[in-house]
């Protein structure tokens, strides 16, 4: 401790100069894409006093019609909270005035210019705040360094730009020493400071400093249980000393026999319990004794207090058991009470995945009931913007972030509503989502266009799909809806192809085509003879002189099936000519009932595909012989895989996986097929 104090004294003069230097530099900030001017007054901020802000995106940074929104983040009582910052547009820029709360140690700002975020660059839009008599409010110096550093999980604060990152050396030499000797700062920021000390100092020295500091905190007469647990976490995760951890844990349990440490111990026991019935029983007893209304779950996922994985895996484990027993109401209740970041997991694992499985685990009606429960929870919590949920973000930032992050939930729920005939509710939810993802999400765009079409809103369908096509975010189904609107207006489909092509981004098409041409190959195709759905043999050798498109897929493969609307569009476009054949080779099937699964899927989706069953590969004892032969030759990895063979029996193009962009897939296959047709004629 003596050496650390000495270092503090040596650096004291420099440390005191830094905030003044930063304050001067903060008059002009910059973003990555465009210069901006950010000013504040007075030059030295004092908590409890008024602050004036001016923010002016320069010419080129934002068009006049693009809205500019601001957020202010207050670091007070050793935690950050975000608030919306009202901005008034003037001739000199956007201005705002507000009162800094008493006790504020640091303040930071972010500005949203349309979809772009300005967080400053090397220097954030942030500054330390003083108390009465120009004395630093506790934690300001340390936090200035910490929020520009990577935390225990390797992440930076979302309110600063990556360019603002400082090295552990700077954090340790300039910021942590300035307040490490302050007991109030130490007991509230020990875990964060300990990580910085451990990263920079030699192990023996860091361990000695942190052990002594931990002892000082634990021996405080008014020490709290959470402060003791934080010290324990430092001993366990940062010092990695099991003996110190166990010793302190015993002391905490003795001092607080029914406290947080005891609850964490019970959660770990639930997590480790392998018997399903016992695990559920332990969980029910735990919740009865410690209801979340009184004992918030947020404590169990706070990395400074616990290993969050114990709680999360215990929670998910109980939910899995409930789901397997078909206790869907209880699964929904678990989702409603879960820490916000876990709710999306519930939707994926108990609605999306089970319903879209080759053999759905739940019916569409059950999926809709559970989907509505979880969707209502999400919307309510997003709109409420509870402080525990949103953390550092301002309420408006929180709603934008979470509506975007959970878009897949709302889209899938709208799809279920639509399938159930609840079109009004489906469109209402999609309208609610549109400001956050409209035109940017192909899945959203497709469903939204279909709903507009259902209600006969032809003009809106045309306008929406046209904009999506221009942005290259339209699906084949949307193009078909556009064609229907075109025919309705023009009386026929004549001229539609030219109309559609003209609205597409030309440069984007040219760039893609150049890349596709460069990626073409010329390798001999491996011959095969496989049975189709009716038992008829299809021999590749008999198709010489034709272009053959192979699609390796499986009934269990979600991305394979997601790409099939594009493949159906391609089949409709090329097969009638008789010179292009599409063969959908079902391979790597797991289920003994794969033939029924395939036929049921094709019937449900109304696909008219020529499906072939791959032969069994003795090496893996399931379908896969043809695919594995092609995989070995073409260095393929997994499915889906598209392989295009030319009229001479040569493989000319290969593409694996599916990006989710149906139009891109149709473009790619169409371009290769058209190029091969040209080659034949030339």
C-alpha angles and dihedrals in degrees: 000000000000092000092048091051090050090054090050091054093048092051097039097098093048092046092053091051095052100073091050090051091048092047090055092049093048091071086082120036131173138207127213097254104033142011117259135182118227121179135171137180146247095039091227112046120217125192114247092031134100122269125201120206130194120186121179122176104207125234109295094023093090138358115243092249094053109100120236118210130183137208129193124203121204122202105203132149088009097299137090126236127179128218135183111257112215110224127199117204115229137164090268097047138276115328136192138172128195142154117260108229118245111266096027109152099180139007132198137181140208128189127203114210102188104299094342122094122212111202095158118257127242088355115039123223088261142108142180119257128221131216129219113320090021091283116151114253109236117276099017098110095044093046092050087063098037098052089054092050135072114265129223090285093049094254132128127221112274091229095067131063121245089247089066092068113127127200121256087245092061092045091051099041100042111024118023096049091054092070106013090103092055106100092207093053093042095053093047101040102028098119094050094045091045091058091053093047093048093050094052110031125067112270099250093048094044092048092050094049094046095045092052092045090049090052091051091054095045091050095052109121092230098038114149127222092247091053090052091048090051089055088049090052090052090051091047105039104024105028090029091211111151094186093055090044094051093044093052093042090057090050092051093048090050093049095041105027093171099031138107095290089056091050091049089052091053091048091053089051090053090049092051095046108106098186108092097212093047092047092054091045091051090048094050090049091049094051092046090053097038110027114193091236088069101024107039119218089223089081090060094055097041105114092211089060107032150356097272091203091072093059096038094050092044090050095046090044092057091045090052091053092048090049094048088053088050092242091148096162091057090047088054091050090052089052091050093054098039122112104270096252090060098054094082089055089057092054094049096045100039103031115018102036098040093046095047095044116119086253105029112232092206131033122250089251092053091045090054093050093050091040092054092049094052094039091052089050092051095048093047093050093045092050093043091051092201113201092236090054101042098039111177097001126100114245095254092046090050094053093048093047096047097042087055095042093050096039091114089059094052093043093051091046090051089051091053090048090050092049088052091053094252093129095153093057091043093053092044091056092045091051087053090052097042098085089058104043108007113143092001101077117061093200090053092045093052096050093042092052091048091051092049088050091050090058092047095247094151097164092049091048091052094047095045097045092044091055091047091050090052089052092045092241101115126114128219089255090056091051089053090052089050089051091051090052090047093052091047090055101037100033095235142035093251110130095012096117092054090044091052095044092049093059095051121096103265097199092052092052093048093050091050093048092051090052092047092051091050090051095055117117137190115220130143112263117236111242121234140173114207137168121248127213093283095047095257116141118240114198118195091211090063090059095062109134090038131089109246124201114198121199114189108201145142136216090243095049110102098190089047090058094040089061095052099089086064091046091051089052089052092048090052091049101047113020097070089065090063095223098089124060127192117204119187106200112200107212144159091031117175104190122079085219094057094126092058092045091052094047093046091050094049091047093048093050095037092231116165097205129154096235121191126194113231117229122253115268109220090210093063099021094230139075112305112095097119094038093049091050091053091042091055093048098042098032092243122175119200131322151329097056127167118202123182119201121195130225091272095056095258125136105238105169138021130185128176132199127006126261094200092250106121095181091052090053093050090047093051097048092041092052094050093045092048091048091052090050090052091050091056093051093046 
